[in-house]
Amino acid sequence: MSGHTGSSPSVDIAAIRAQIPSTQKYLYLNSGWQGPSPRTVTQAVQDSFAAEAEAPTAPPLNEYRLAIFRRARQAIASLIGASPHEVSLQQNTTEGINIVLAGLRFQPGDEIITCSYEHSSVIVPAYITRDRAGATLKIVRLSPDDSAAQIVGKFEEALTPALKLIFVSHISYATGQRLPIRELAELAHARGGYLLLDAAQSAGQLPLDVGELGCDFCAFPGHKWLLGPAGTGALYLRRELIPLLDSAKASHHVSSYYNFKDRFQSKGDTIDKFELTTVSVPLLAGLNAAIDFISQIGLEVVEDRALSLARYATERLAGVPGVRLVSAGAAERVSSGLVSFSLPNVAATVLTAYLWERSQVVARTVPDAACTRLSLHVFNTEEEVDAAVDAVASAAANGVPEKDYPSIQLEADAMTEL
């Protein structure tokens, strides 16, 4: 598909936007960091919190809370084509990633392979695993315009018989590039290794089937493209691999029996061994509502709309003199709703802040790639893309006023502290 295709006539974008209060105030182009929640999500959180606050452990409330908790596990499983017995509810993607890396029992010389332009929640845990376990870490260098075959070829060249884990994002948070996960999983399996998938930028943006992808482990959040509350997420583990992983943190979920003399027995083969105690049921109620909201629109619709807008944005940005596209440079190569770019004489942090102050465009800076990124979701519009590109064109032609931009420090602090 090339260029701007427009939205499907069956999709009422105005009706979708009417359910998301953010769209009435801002040009919100940053769902890849955190998506704006629909009213149904915030209402579900508020209703659950109010109910829980009255008598949280009274039998009727326990029944209510358990139903929400169990439904969340089932909803996540249905979303990704898994069994509920393969889904562990977590607070975010990074928790799930750390569970897998800590549980795989790496030995000196075991090989981990990842790629360039990865999120810090991939590359930092990979380095920590290298340093703590004596594993070997290889970083494959990718270009945003690499084809699927080129990507597979680069990974294949890096592999050795020592491979333990291929560890990558489904969609690069910096370049928007979608990786050929099924083919990479086949490479890993052919050498007796595993594939751990960071689906932070794909869960909620496109249909996700862990069986079709062939991944062994998959972690993702509820607060990005799914438009759910922060503090929600999940980890998928292929059922037969659950006993393989140690639980780095322990709660009663790990135990099948213990006494106060000398006996303890681990059950170790059920998904709840990776979960601790006391969850936020109100946040899970919001996650359930978010999954309902996205599912009612349809993930195929979301994907088509995000791609259409991203290709339109790419075409428009490519026509602005001086703009360097960090994501794919040609519209037909765009494979997700993420578009990244920079200007030669304007720092990325300044450009992101300028978009906000000039046009109320909520974007984000990607420090590792020194660029500004737009995340284009189903609720976004061509007019919002036009406003963002017009602001970039103004900065390219006239420069950016030299002054203090408070949002620069606020963005940096939010990235590191929140």
N, C-alpha and C positions, 0 to 999 in steps of 0.2 A: 504494500500500500504506500503510495507516495503523496506527499503534500497534505493539505487540509481537506478532510472528507466531510466535516460537519457532523452533527449528532444525528442519531437515529430518530426518525419522525415519531417513533413510539415512545421516546423518552421525554418526559416533561421536566426539563431542567429547572424551569421556574418553580415547579411544585417541590422539587428536591431542595432548591435553595430556600424556599419559604420555611422549611423545617430546620434550617441551620442558621441560628441567629447571627453568627459571624459574618455571613454574606451580606447582611444589611449594613454593616459597619466598616468592613475592611475588604481589601483585595487580598484574600487569604490564599497564598500560593506556597504553602509550607507544610502540607500534610505529611511529607516525608520526614519531618521532625516530630510534629504532633498535630493530629487532625482536629478540627473543630467539631465538637459533638453536636448531634441533632438534639432537639428538645426531648425526644423520647428517651434518650440516654440519660440526660441530667434528671429527668423526672423519675426514671427508674431508680437512680441512685438516691434521690431525695426520699422517695416513698419507702425504699428499703431501710434507709437510715432511720427514718421516723418510726417505722414499725419496730425495728431492732432496739431503739433507744428506750422503748416503754418497758419491755420485760424480755431481754434478749435470750434467756434460757428457759423461759416458761415453755411447757410442751407445745402449745400452738405455734410459738415463734421458732422453736427448734425445727418443727416440721416445715415451716415456711422457709427458713434459712437453708435447711438441707436440700430442699427442692431447687432453690436457686443455685447452690453449689453443684449439685449433680447435673443440673441442666447445662451449666457452663462447660463441664467436661464433655457432655454429649454434643453441645453446639460446636465446640472447637473440633471435635472428632469429625463431625459431619462436614465442617468447613474444609478440612484438608484430606478427606477420604480415608480416615483412619478409624480404628476401634477406640472406644472410650478407655479401654484397658491399655492403650498405648499413649495416652495423653496425660501429662502432668501439668497442673495449673501452677504457674510461676508469676512473679511480679513484672518480669521484663525479659527481653531476649538474652541479655548478658548473663542472667542467672542460669538460664538453660544451657548456654554455651559452657559456662564454668562447670556445671554438673557433668557434662560429657567429658570435658578435658580432664577433670579431676578423677573421674571414674574409670577411665580407660587403662589406667596402670601403665603409662608409658615407661619404657626402659631406655637406657643409654643407646643411642644409635637409631632408635625408631624415627621414622621420617614423617614430618608434617609438611604438607604443601598447601600454600595459599597463593594469593596473587596481589598485584599492586592495586592501589586505590581502594584498599579495604577500610572498613570502618574501624575505629579504635577498639571496639568491642570484639573484633576478630583478631587484629594484629597484636594487640597488647596481651591478651590471654595466650596467644600462640607463642610469643616471646617468653612469657612467664613459664609456660610448659617446657619450652626448650631449656631454659636456665635451671629449672628445678629438677627436671627428670633426665637432663642430658640428651634430650631428643635433638634431631637435626631438623632445622626449619629452612625450607626453600620458598622463595617468593618469585612467582612467575610474573614477568613483565607483560602486561597487556596494553593494547591500544584500543581506544573507544570504537574504532572502525574495524577491528578484527572480526572476521566471520566466525561462525560456530566451529567450522572445520579448523581454522587457524588457532582458535583457543584450545581445542582438543589437542592439536598437534603440539602446542607449546607445553601443555601439561604432560603429554606423553613423553616428550624429550626429557622432562625433569624427573620422571619416575625411576626408581630403582627397586630391587626386591625388598628393600628395607621399609617400603611404604607402610605406614600405619593409618594415616588419616589425610584425606583431602578436605580442606576446611575453607569454604568460600561463601560469599553472599550470592543469593539468587539474582539480585539486581544490585549493581554497584551504587552505593549511596553518593559517590562523587561524580560518576560519569553517566549513570542511568543505563549502563550496559547490562543486558540480560545474558547470563551464562548458560551454556548447554548442560544443564545439571544431569540429565539422564546419561549422557555420554561420559561425563566425568565420573559418575557413580559406577558405570561399567568399567572404566579404567581402574578405579580403586578396587572393585570387587575381583577383577581378574588377577590382582596381585595380593589378594588376601587382606586388603585394607577396607576402610569405611569412609563414608562421606557424611560430614556434618554441614548442614545448610543453615545459614543465617537468612531467614525469609522476612526480615524486618521491612523490606521495601516491596515485597510481593504479596504478603498476606493482606487481603482486602483490596488489592489493586488488580488482581487477576485470578482466575481459577487456579487452585493449588491442590494437586493430588499427589501425596507423598509416595503412593504406590507406583504411579506412572513415572514419577521422577526418579524412583529407585534410591532415594536417600535413606540413610540409616537413622539419622538424627536430624531434627529440624526445630529450630527455636525462632519464636517471633513474638511481637508485642500486640497488645490490643489498642494502643493509643495512637497509632499512625494512620495508615490507610483504612483501618477498620473503624476509625472515629470513636473509639471507646475511651474509657477513663485511663489516665496514667496509673501505673501500679498494677496493670493486668498484663498477662502474657501466658505463653504455654511452651512446653517442650514435648515434641514427639520422639518416641524411641520405638524402633521396630520391635515387636513383641518378643521375638526370640533372643534379642540382645539385652533385655532388661536384666537378666541374671548376671550378664557379663560385667556390668558397671557397678563399681562400688558406690555407695552413698557417702559423699564427703561430709555431709552433716546428718546427724541422727536425731530422730524423734521416735515416738511410740509406733509410728507407721512402719518402722524397720523390724519391729519385734513381733515374733509369733508367740513367744513365751519368755517370761523372766520371773525370778523370785528374789527374795532378799537374803539368800544364802550364797549360792555359787552358780546358779544356772541362768543362762541366757541363750535363746535360740532366735536366729534371724530368719525372717521369711523370704527376704531378698529377691523374690521373683515377681513382685507386683509393683505397678507404677507408683503407688503412693509412697514407696520408700524414699522417693526424692522430694517429698513434701514435708514441710515442718508443720507447726501447729498455729492455730488462730489465724484465719483468713478474713479478709474484708468482704463480707457478703454484699454490702451495698455496691462496692466496685464491681463485683461479679454480676450483680443485677444490671449494672450499666453496660458491662461487656455483652451480656445476653441481648440487651436491647440494640446494641450497636451491630451485632452480627445479624439480628433480624432486619435492621434497616438496610444494611448493605445487601443482604440476601434477597430482599424484596425488590431492590433495583436490579440485581443480577450482576454477578462478577464479570460475565462476558460483556455486558453493557459498560461497566466501569472501565474495563480494560480498553475497549474500543474508544470510549470517550477520552480517556487519558492519553492514548496514543495519538488520537486525532489532534488534540490540543497541543501536545508536545511537538508534533511534526509541524503544525502551524507556527508555533513559537520559534522552532528551529529555522524555518524558512524566513520568518520576519527578522530574526536576529542576524542571520547570515547576510541580510541586505543592509545592515548597519555598518558603515565604514569604521574599521578599527576593532570591531568585536572579534574576540577569539573564542570559538566554541570548544569547550572542554568535553562536553558530551559529543555524540556523533555529529559530524559536520554536515552530513546530508540527511534530508528529511526521511528518505527511504531506509536509512540505517538506524533510525530511532526505534528503540524497542521497549520503552517504558515511558511513564509520565514525568520523568526527571530530565530537566534541561539545565546544563551548567555552562557558564561563560565568564569571560573577564574582559577588561579594558587595559591596554598597555600602560597607561599612566595614572590609573586609579586603583588604589588598593582594594582588594575584594571586600574587606570589612567596610570601607568607606562607601563603595558602590551599593552594598546591601543597605546601609544606613540611609543613603541618598534616596533609594527607591521608597523607603518608608516615609521619610520626611517630605518628599515631593508629592508622592501619589498614594500614600497609605498602603503600599504593596508590602505584604508580609512575605519575605523570602528568607534565605539563610546563607551564611558564608560556609564554605567547605575549606577549612584552613589547610588541610593536607594537599589540596589541589589548587589553592590560591584562586578560588573562583566563587561566584555567586550562583546559587541554585534555585530554580523554580520547581515546585512540585505541583503537577496539574492533575486534579482529581475530577470525578464525574460532575461535581457541583460547580466547577469553574467555567468561565465563559470566554469566548473569543474577545469580547470587549475588555476583560481583565488582562488577557494576554497583550492586547494592543496598548493598554495603559502602561504596563510594565515595559514593553519594548520602546514605547515613546519616551519613557523616562531614561532608559539606557541610551537611546539615540541622542537625547539632550545632553547627557553626561559625555558622550563620545564627541559631540560637536562643540560643546561649550565648556567642557570641564565641570568639575564639581566645586561648589563654593568652599573655600577654606575656612572652616569654623569647627567648633566642637560638635560632635555627633554623640549625644548621650547613649544612643542605642547600641553603639559599638561595644562599649564596656558591658552594657546589660546583656548583649548577646554572648559575649565571651564568658561572663560570669554564669549565665544560664547553662551554657554548654558544659562547664566544668563542675558546677555545683548541683545542678538539678538532674 
